[in-house]
Amino acid sequence: MKSSGKPVLKNKEKLERMAQSILEYPNTLDLDFNNTSVAFAHKTDKELKKSAWLFGLMNRHWLVGLGAKLGVTAIRLHLPFVESVVKNTIFDQFCGGTTLLDSTKTIQTLHNNGVFTILDYGAEAKETEEDFNKTMRESLRAIEFASKNVAVPVISAKITGLARFGLLESIQKGEPFNAETRSEYRSVLKRLDAICYSAEQHKVSVFFDAEESWIQIPIDHMVTLMMKRYNKKRVVVYNTFQMYRTDRLQFLIDSFNLARKEGYLLGAKLVRGAYMDKERERAENLRYPSPIHKDKAATDEAYNTGIRFCVDNYQYIGSCNASHNTESNRLQADLIVKKNIPRNHPHLNFCQLYGMSDNLTFNLAKAGFNVAKYLPYGPVREVIPYLIRRAQENSTVTGDMSREHRLVIQEMKRRGIG
């Protein structure tokens, strides 16, 4: 995943393993994303049973909805048993640990199976300067941690963990700065710059998440400023492109053209998007055209066109295909092989969320591609909003939980456990 600095692979044995895997997969059409033996090789029988139980629960949409409401209420009331229950169930499935050190075992297990880690401090939606500075310091600690661990090439950061939502919204509305908001904005830029400077110095990269469309313009502007400053020699800073938006394919192309014109490398993480219902509801309430594609087919077309664009221009774009969609992952893998690009080229990466789509992640890794898990970590209380959103989003996506559950059950049957 890294274009310079730490080696992509740790030692001679891993180089030999990758060479062998490429021999085993001479053509990506041989990739079998239903190979559960590879997908779950890192899980013990006990862990597999626990995953089956959890995904079975998450298939019940009404239970997820009820659990989310109860979870939020319990956290607000500081009920003592809640953190323990969450820690031993959904937290363990989707998070690496409560601290960086606590996440080390998970990171090492992934790396032993050829999978990198993208560290994501789970706290979000903060509102005070104290909280923003705390998040910045945690990002800096994560960068330092990553610089000492070959398994961690990237950290992830969310701008609303570093800047007030209302400030971003007012900037997008074009409201003029006053003395207070100008000072606040400068503080945000200083925090972003501190993170990107540290990443550049430590030979680590940073993914900045995309967020709601009504605060995305200032996010794009700030991340582009950081790319101009730090992406001269390698891709340090990545912006995120939500391809379910009707304007994002063109924005990807425009961002590339700007980078070429001004002499820096573009960092592009492609996702489908995480706020569809919220975006459509707001557009309807405020009576403006929805920024979201009319249907899944249109989103898929935009996403896959974006993948082709990034692979076609891989010399100048460091990209990450951050998708749980089987066809989008197969498309990029096929393109890499057909174009005779090294499978472990640092500009061409795959990524899935920790705890999901292991059938994609570990089979891509075995085939020799750069693939990582997005690994949230942090205190349980801080990460609960992320976990609730994860459960709600995934339970509303038709088939996702059923697919995860089916594959786990399939592997349990293969092992003869149940």
Helices and strands as residue ranges (DSSP letters): H 12-24, G 28-30, H 36-39, H 45-58, H 61-76, H 80-86, I 87-91, H 92-94, G 101-103, H 104-112, E 116-121, H 129-147, E 154-157, G 159-161, H 165-172, H 179-202, E 205-208, H 213-230, E 237-242, H 248-262, E 266-271, H 276-286, H 296-312, E 317-322, H 326-338, E 348-353, H 358-366, E 371-377, H 380-396, H 400-415
